[in-house]
Amino acid sequence: MIVACPICRKETEWQGNPHRPFCSDRCRMIDLGAWSSEEYRVPSETFPSAEEIGEAE
């Protein structure tokens, strides 16, 4: 199966690719860097503020 690398969009083989879903170690490291610099975020529920917590007690 051929897939597009999520970083550079280059077509790459899925089977036997040690970097999948990326085409190379370079693209894999670019993605890791984006996560570590918080360019990507996973949506989550908002947490109560300190004031809201204090009011509940």
Biopython code that builds the backbone (N, CA, C, O; Angstrom):
import numpy as np
from Bio.PDB.StructureBuilder import StructureBuilder

atoms = [
    (1, "MET", "N", (0.844, -1.165, 0.000)),
    (1, "MET", "CA", (0.000, 0.000, 0.000)),
    (1, "MET", "C", (0.903, 1.246, 0.000)),
    (1, "MET", "O", (1.896, 1.295, 0.725)),
    (2, "ILE", "N", (0.560, 2.221, -0.793)),
    (2, "ILE", "CA", (1.281, 3.488, -0.875)),
    (2, "ILE", "C", (0.482, 4.545, -0.107)),
    (2, "ILE", "O", (-0.728, 4.673, -0.295)),
    (3, "VAL", "N", (1.164, 5.297, 0.754)),
    (3, "VAL", "CA", (0.528, 6.370, 1.528)),
    (3, "VAL", "C", (1.339, 7.647, 1.363)),
    (3, "VAL", "O", (2.504, 7.605, 0.966)),
    (4, "ALA", "N", (0.726, 8.770, 1.666)),
    (4, "ALA", "CA", (1.424, 10.056, 1.612)),
    (4, "ALA", "C", (1.980, 10.377, 2.996)),
    (4, "ALA", "O", (1.282, 10.241, 4.001)),
    (5, "CYS", "N", (3.225, 10.800, 3.041)),
    (5, "CYS", "CA", (3.858, 11.220, 4.294)),
    (5, "CYS", "C", (3.075, 12.422, 4.840)),
    (5, "CYS", "O", (2.805, 13.359, 4.088)),
    (6, "PRO", "N", (2.706, 12.420, 6.118)),
    (6, "PRO", "CA", (1.933, 13.538, 6.664)),
    (6, "PRO", "C", (2.712, 14.855, 6.729)),
    (6, "PRO", "O", (2.103, 15.912, 6.891)),
    (7, "ILE", "N", (4.016, 14.817, 6.610)),
    (7, "ILE", "CA", (4.817, 16.039, 6.680)),
    (7, "ILE", "C", (5.098, 16.601, 5.289)),
    (7, "ILE", "O", (4.748, 17.746, 5.005)),
    (8, "CYS", "N", (5.725, 15.808, 4.421)),
    (8, "CYS", "CA", (6.150, 16.321, 3.112)),
    (8, "CYS", "C", (5.235, 15.892, 1.966)),
    (8, "CYS", "O", (5.400, 16.358, 0.838)),
    (9, "ARG", "N", (4.270, 15.009, 2.242)),
    (9, "ARG", "CA", (3.304, 14.509, 1.265)),
    (9, "ARG", "C", (3.919, 13.598, 0.205)),
    (9, "ARG", "O", (3.243, 13.254, -0.765)),
    (10, "LYS", "N", (5.168, 13.203, 0.359)),
    (10, "LYS", "CA", (5.814, 12.277, -0.578)),
    (10, "LYS", "C", (5.152, 10.908, -0.447)),
    (10, "LYS", "O", (4.856, 10.458, 0.660)),
    (11, "GLU", "N", (4.923, 10.254, -1.576)),
    (11, "GLU", "CA", (4.357, 8.915, -1.545)),
    (11, "GLU", "C", (5.408, 7.942, -1.022)),
    (11, "GLU", "O", (6.566, 7.979, -1.436)),
    (12, "THR", "N", (4.988, 7.073, -0.110)),
    (12, "THR", "CA", (5.913, 6.127, 0.502)),
    (12, "THR", "C", (5.210, 4.798, 0.735)),
    (12, "THR", "O", (3.992, 4.756, 0.904)),
    (13, "GLU", "N", (5.961, 3.739, 0.744)),
    (13, "GLU", "CA", (5.435, 2.397, 0.969)),
    (13, "GLU", "C", (5.103, 2.215, 2.448)),
    (13, "GLU", "O", (5.895, 2.602, 3.307)),
    (14, "TRP", "N", (3.949, 1.635, 2.754)),
    (14, "TRP", "CA", (3.561, 1.393, 4.140)),
    (14, "TRP", "C", (4.259, 0.142, 4.684)),
    (14, "TRP", "O", (4.847, 0.177, 5.765)),
    (15, "GLN", "N", (4.193, -0.945, 3.942)),
    (15, "GLN", "CA", (4.783, -2.209, 4.381)),
    (15, "GLN", "C", (6.311, -2.108, 4.405)),
    (15, "GLN", "O", (6.925, -1.636, 3.448)),
    (16, "GLY", "N", (6.903, -2.547, 5.482)),
    (16, "GLY", "CA", (8.352, -2.602, 5.587)),
    (16, "GLY", "C", (9.015, -1.251, 5.815)),
    (16, "GLY", "O", (10.243, -1.168, 5.803)),
    (17, "ASN", "N", (8.247, -0.200, 6.020)),
    (17, "ASN", "CA", (8.806, 1.138, 6.249)),
    (17, "ASN", "C", (8.996, 1.344, 7.755)),
    (17, "ASN", "O", (8.007, 1.433, 8.482)),
    (18, "PRO", "N", (10.222, 1.420, 8.238)),
    (18, "PRO", "CA", (10.449, 1.573, 9.679)),
    (18, "PRO", "C", (10.047, 2.948, 10.214)),
    (18, "PRO", "O", (9.988, 3.144, 11.428)),
    (19, "HIS", "N", (9.772, 3.892, 9.330)),
    (19, "HIS", "CA", (9.425, 5.249, 9.763)),
    (19, "HIS", "C", (7.932, 5.552, 9.617)),
    (19, "HIS", "O", (7.498, 6.675, 9.871)),
    (20, "ARG", "N", (7.148, 4.550, 9.209)),
    (20, "ARG", "CA", (5.752, 4.825, 8.900)),
    (20, "ARG", "C", (5.042, 5.487, 10.055)),
    (20, "ARG", "O", (5.338, 5.148, 11.201)),
    (21, "PRO", "N", (4.152, 6.383, 9.839)),
    (21, "PRO", "CA", (3.556, 6.785, 8.570)),
    (21, "PRO", "C", (4.399, 7.796, 7.793)),
    (21, "PRO", "O", (3.956, 8.300, 6.762)),
    (22, "PHE", "N", (5.591, 8.096, 8.266)),
    (22, "PHE", "CA", (6.454, 9.080, 7.606)),
    (22, "PHE", "C", (7.323, 8.406, 6.553)),
    (22, "PHE", "O", (7.487, 7.186, 6.564)),
    (23, "CYS", "N", (7.880, 9.204, 5.642)),
    (23, "CYS", "CA", (8.713, 8.644, 4.586)),
    (23, "CYS", "C", (10.158, 8.455, 5.046)),
    (23, "CYS", "O", (10.891, 7.652, 4.469)),
    (24, "SER", "N", (10.571, 9.186, 6.078)),
    (24, "SER", "CA", (11.972, 9.141, 6.499)),
    (24, "SER", "C", (12.097, 9.516, 7.973)),
    (24, "SER", "O", (11.145, 9.980, 8.600)),
    (25, "ASP", "N", (13.285, 9.305, 8.500)),
    (25, "ASP", "CA", (13.560, 9.709, 9.872)),
    (25, "ASP", "C", (13.485, 11.230, 10.012)),
    (25, "ASP", "O", (13.083, 11.741, 11.057)),
    (26, "ARG", "N", (13.871, 11.947, 8.963)),
    (26, "ARG", "CA", (13.816, 13.421, 8.981)),
    (26, "ARG", "C", (12.380, 13.902, 9.220)),
    (26, "ARG", "O", (12.148, 14.752, 10.080)),
    (27, "CYS", "N", (11.420, 13.366, 8.466)),
    (27, "CYS", "CA", (10.024, 13.779, 8.632)),
    (27, "CYS", "C", (9.490, 13.353, 9.997)),
    (27, "CYS", "O", (8.703, 14.076, 10.608)),
    (28, "ARG", "N", (9.907, 12.199, 10.470)),
    (28, "ARG", "CA", (9.485, 11.740, 11.799)),
    (28, "ARG", "C", (9.970, 12.703, 12.876)),
    (28, "ARG", "O", (9.227, 13.016, 13.806)),
    (29, "MET", "N", (11.215, 13.176, 12.758)),
    (29, "MET", "CA", (11.771, 14.105, 13.743)),
    (29, "MET", "C", (11.126, 15.487, 13.645)),
    (29, "MET", "O", (10.964, 16.161, 14.663)),
    (30, "ILE", "N", (10.760, 15.917, 12.447)),
    (30, "ILE", "CA", (10.033, 17.189, 12.300)),
    (30, "ILE", "C", (8.718, 17.110, 13.058)),
    (30, "ILE", "O", (8.348, 18.053, 13.758)),
    (31, "ASP", "N", (8.006, 15.990, 12.925)),
    (31, "ASP", "CA", (6.737, 15.812, 13.626)),
    (31, "ASP", "C", (6.942, 15.788, 15.141)),
    (31, "ASP", "O", (6.177, 16.407, 15.880)),
    (32, "LEU", "N", (7.964, 15.079, 15.600)),
    (32, "LEU", "CA", (8.260, 15.029, 17.035)),
    (32, "LEU", "C", (8.572, 16.428, 17.563)),
    (32, "LEU", "O", (8.125, 16.797, 18.649)),
    (33, "GLY", "N", (9.333, 17.198, 16.803)),
    (33, "GLY", "CA", (9.642, 18.567, 17.207)),
    (33, "GLY", "C", (8.401, 19.435, 17.310)),
    (33, "GLY", "O", (8.299, 20.278, 18.201)),
    (34, "ALA", "N", (7.460, 19.229, 16.401)),
    (34, "ALA", "CA", (6.209, 19.999, 16.453)),
    (34, "ALA", "C", (5.419, 19.668, 17.720)),
    (34, "ALA", "O", (4.840, 20.559, 18.343)),
    (35, "TRP", "N", (5.395, 18.380, 18.103)),
    (35, "TRP", "CA", (4.717, 18.012, 19.344)),
    (35, "TRP", "C", (5.429, 18.610, 20.556)),
    (35, "TRP", "O", (4.778, 19.124, 21.466)),
    (36, "SER", "N", (6.761, 18.544, 20.573)),
    (36, "SER", "CA", (7.496, 19.020, 21.747)),
    (36, "SER", "C", (7.454, 20.538, 21.880)),
    (36, "SER", "O", (7.592, 21.061, 22.986)),
    (37, "SER", "N", (7.267, 21.253, 20.777)),
    (37, "SER", "CA", (7.148, 22.713, 20.861)),
    (37, "SER", "C", (5.690, 23.161, 20.967)),
    (37, "SER", "O", (5.386, 24.349, 20.864)),
    (38, "GLU", "N", (4.790, 22.191, 21.173)),
    (38, "GLU", "CA", (3.366, 22.421, 21.380)),
    (38, "GLU", "C", (2.669, 23.056, 20.181)),
    (38, "GLU", "O", (1.698, 23.794, 20.343)),
    (39, "GLU", "N", (3.173, 22.763, 18.960)),
    (39, "GLU", "CA", (2.467, 23.198, 17.762)),
    (39, "GLU", "C", (1.192, 22.387, 17.569)),
    (39, "GLU", "O", (0.220, 22.881, 16.999)),
    (40, "TYR", "N", (1.194, 21.151, 18.039)),
    (40, "TYR", "CA", (0.013, 20.297, 17.999)),
    (40, "TYR", "C", (-0.546, 20.234, 19.411)),
    (40, "TYR", "O", (0.201, 20.252, 20.389)),
    (41, "ARG", "N", (-1.857, 20.160, 19.503)),
    (41, "ARG", "CA", (-2.492, 20.023, 20.815)),
    (41, "ARG", "C", (-3.651, 19.053, 20.716)),
    (41, "ARG", "O", (-4.356, 19.017, 19.707)),
    (42, "VAL", "N", (-3.844, 18.284, 21.743)),
    (42, "VAL", "CA", (-4.961, 17.367, 21.819)),
    (42, "VAL", "C", (-6.070, 18.087, 22.581)),
    (42, "VAL", "O", (-5.854, 18.531, 23.708)),
    (43, "PRO", "N", (-7.250, 18.207, 21.983)),
    (43, "PRO", "CA", (-8.336, 18.911, 22.686)),
    (43, "PRO", "C", (-8.718, 18.174, 23.967)),
    (43, "PRO", "O", (-8.710, 16.945, 24.023)),
    (44, "SER", "N", (-9.046, 18.938, 24.973)),
    (44, "SER", "CA", (-9.462, 18.345, 26.240)),
    (44, "SER", "C", (-10.511, 19.230, 26.879)),
    (44, "SER", "O", (-10.755, 20.355, 26.444)),
    (45, "GLU", "N", (-11.116, 18.701, 27.909)),
    (45, "GLU", "CA", (-12.100, 19.479, 28.646)),
    (45, "GLU", "C", (-11.375, 20.578, 29.420)),
    (45, "GLU", "O", (-10.211, 20.421, 29.787)),
    (46, "THR", "N", (-12.060, 21.676, 29.664)),
    (46, "THR", "CA", (-11.459, 22.738, 30.466)),
    (46, "THR", "C", (-11.545, 22.347, 31.937)),
    (46, "THR", "O", (-12.511, 21.719, 32.370)),
    (47, "PHE", "N", (-10.541, 22.720, 32.683)),
    (47, "PHE", "CA", (-10.502, 22.429, 34.102)),
    (47, "PHE", "C", (-10.991, 23.645, 34.874)),
    (47, "PHE", "O", (-10.831, 24.773, 34.410)),
    (48, "PRO", "N", (-11.585, 23.433, 36.048)),
    (48, "PRO", "CA", (-12.055, 24.576, 36.836)),
    (48, "PRO", "C", (-10.888, 25.443, 37.301)),
    (48, "PRO", "O", (-9.801, 24.946, 37.595)),
    (49, "SER", "N", (-11.138, 26.739, 37.360)),
    (49, "SER", "CA", (-10.112, 27.665, 37.820)),
    (49, "SER", "C", (-9.922, 27.525, 39.331)),
    (49, "SER", "O", (-10.734, 26.888, 40.003)),
    (50, "ALA", "N", (-8.869, 28.110, 39.858)),
    (50, "ALA", "CA", (-8.600, 28.063, 41.301)),
    (50, "ALA", "C", (-9.754, 28.702, 42.072)),
    (50, "ALA", "O", (-10.133, 28.218, 43.139)),
    (51, "GLU", "N", (-10.314, 29.790, 41.535)),
    (51, "GLU", "CA", (-11.444, 30.453, 42.212)),
    (51, "GLU", "C", (-12.676, 29.556, 42.277)),
    (51, "GLU", "O", (-13.369, 29.507, 43.293)),
    (52, "GLU", "N", (-12.939, 28.848, 41.183)),
    (52, "GLU", "CA", (-14.075, 27.931, 41.156)),
    (52, "GLU", "C", (-13.888, 26.790, 42.140)),
    (52, "GLU", "O", (-14.851, 26.342, 42.762)),
    (53, "ILE", "N", (-12.672, 26.321, 42.284)),
    (53, "ILE", "CA", (-12.393, 25.246, 43.241)),
    (53, "ILE", "C", (-12.579, 25.764, 44.656)),
    (53, "ILE", "O", (-13.148, 25.068, 45.496)),
    (54, "GLY", "N", (-12.112, 26.969, 44.935)),
    (54, "GLY", "CA", (-12.258, 27.553, 46.268)),
    (54, "GLY", "C", (-13.707, 27.797, 46.639)),
    (54, "GLY", "O", (-14.077, 27.672, 47.806)),
    (55, "GLU", "N", (-14.534, 28.144, 45.660)),
    (55, "GLU", "CA", (-15.951, 28.388, 45.916)),
    (55, "GLU", "C", (-16.681, 27.103, 46.259)),
    (55, "GLU", "O", (-17.662, 27.127, 47.003)),
    (56, "ALA", "N", (-16.218, 25.989, 45.731)),
    (56, "ALA", "CA", (-16.892, 24.720, 45.944)),
    (56, "ALA", "C", (-16.665, 24.176, 47.356)),
    (56, "ALA", "O", (-17.444, 23.345, 47.823)),
    (57, "GLU", "N", (-15.633, 24.620, 48.027)),
    (57, "GLU", "CA", (-15.311, 24.078, 49.355)),
    (57, "GLU", "C", (-16.106, 24.714, 50.438)),
    (57, "GLU", "O", (-15.946, 24.364, 51.608)),
]
sb = StructureBuilder()
sb.init_structure("model")
sb.init_model(0)
sb.init_chain("A")
sb.init_seg("    ")
for serial, (resi, resn, name, xyz) in enumerate(atoms, 1):
    if name == "N":
        sb.init_residue(resn, " ", resi, " ")
    sb.init_atom(name, np.array(xyz, "f"), 0.0, 1.0, " ", f" {name:<3s}", serial, name[0])
structure = sb.get_structure()
